[in-house]
C-alpha cells in the first residue's frame, strides 16, 4: 500500500490518501488524474490495466486501486 500512496502523492500531494475515502466523489481524483495514475501503476507494477477497468469505482479508494492492481496481475 505504501507504493500506492507514494504514487498518489506524486499526482496530488495535497491529500491524506490513507485516511480518505471516495476519492472521485470528493474531487480528489479527476479523469486526467486517473489516466496519469494508470500510467504510473503500469510503470510501478508489472501490469497492464484493461481499458474496460478504467471505471470510477476502481479508483474510489486505496483498497479499490489495490484490488485493480491485483486483478491486473500485480502484487500490492
PyMOL commands that set and color helices and strands:
alter all, ss='L'
color gray80, all
select helices_A, chain A and resi 2-11+17-19+31-44+51-53+56-59+62-71
alter helices_A, ss='H'
color red, helices_A
deselect
rebuild
show_as cartoon
